[in-house]
Amino acid sequence: MEEIRCGGFTLQSELHSDGGRVIRGYEGSDPVLDLTGNCDITVIDRKAFLSCKGLKKVFLPAGIRLLDEWAFSKCSNLKNVRLEGAFAPGILGKGAFKGCDSLSSIRFAGMDEDTVHLLALCANLLENDHLLRADDVGSVGWYEKWDLYLLSVLATDDAEGSSRVALCGEEDISYDGVGMVDGEMPGETEEYVRHAARNKCLICFKRLKYASHLSEVTRKKIGDYLSARSFGSARPYAWQTLTEDLEGDPEYFGMYLDIVDPDAGVMDEMIRSLNSTRVQARAYLIGEAAKRGNGNGGDAFDDLFL
């Protein structure tokens, strides 16, 4: 076993049978793992960076041919992954990024922007290994399969699967706040339903943003799902996702308003429901209310304290 120093990490590595080097594990911590200067690395081993909580960005050399099973699982703060090589079927092992809830992009050389982000959703929230391993990633056909799978997910009850234990091969992966590390069953709880529904809403918002090859039929079904969980409904998970998970991003607010088309009273309630820290979101909604002529923008603006 040979050690490689990489920023704040000390990596354990061995020569692989293909002549390259495999990373077996690590010690230390750093928000960035940059291996682009280590061109002989070809494999990141099974669970090599499991639960590396401080990791936020990963840069990998063109020679990488495999991120093995659960290689970066439960890296809860990991947001961006970039590989200098082109995508190849099978390069992403089972659950390579499972539980990386902050993951926004998996970028391969030459890959278009929408695919970069939808691939990341396949790796965590959508959890579809077939789409990750497909030989047509980024093609029109791949997008069609992506959307068909999304619609099948939206068609399931939000409570479905609550008795599953989310394991990472052993008892080291579970739903945060639902299952336990030692593998206890979560049960059909309101917390599980909330978690599942908000994940679905988040996927829907992301698909509307990264909208390559999005058909009008799929767009309408996404809109219907979000509208049924909008502000003022019994379970306003789309609104919660928008204001909390997406932090009131005006671009997503615009999508939401186009879908739900709120009347004057609802628009005013939406503005007032946002706490004082959501200055940008409140300002955006006040502006939209004024443009649409359906909100009490003057009174709400008085409360904004810009």
Stockholm file with secondary structure:
# STOCKHOLM 1.0

chainA/1-306         MEEIRCGGFTLQSELHSDGGRVIRGYEGSDPVLDLTGNCDITVIDRKAFLSCKGLKKVFLPAGIRLLDEWAFSKCSNLKNVRLEGAFAPGILGKGAFKGCDSLSSIRFAGMDEDTVHLLALCANLLENDHLLRADDVGSVGWYEKWDLYLLSVLATDDAEGSSRVALCGEEDISYDGVGMVDGEMPGETEEYVRHAARNKCLICFKRLKYASHLSEVTRKKIGDYLSARSFGSARPYAWQTLTEDLEGDPEYFGMYLDIVDPDAGVMDEMIRSLNSTRVQARAYLIGEAAKRGNGNGGDAFDDLFL
#=GR chainA/1-306 SS CEEEEETTEEEEEEECTTSSEEEEEEEECCSEEECTTCTTEEEECTTTTTTCTTCCEEEECTTCCEECTTTTTTCTTCCEEEESSCCCTTCBCTTTTTTCTTCCEEECTTCCHHHHHHHHHHHTTSCCHHHHHCTTTTSHHHHHHHHHHHHHHHHSCTTTTTTCCCCSSSSSCCCTTTSCTTCCCCCSCHHHHHHHHHHHHHHHHHHHHSCTTCCHHHHHHHHHHHHTTSTTSSSCHHHHIIIIISTTCHHHHHHHHHHHCCCHHHHHHHHHHSCTTCHHHHHHHHHHHHHHTCSCHHHHHHTTCC
#=GC SS_cons         CEEEEETTEEEEEEECTTSSEEEEEEEECCSEEECTTCTTEEEECTTTTTTCTTCCEEEECTTCCEECTTTTTTCTTCCEEEESSCCCTTCBCTTTTTTCTTCCEEECTTCCHHHHHHHHHHHTTSCCHHHHHCTTTTSHHHHHHHHHHHHHHHHSCTTTTTTCCCCSSSSSCCCTTTSCTTCCCCCSCHHHHHHHHHHHHHHHHHHHHSCTTCCHHHHHHHHHHHHTTSTTSSSCHHHHIIIIISTTCHHHHHHHHHHHCCCHHHHHHHHHHSCTTCHHHHHHHHHHHHHHTCSCHHHHHHTTCC
//
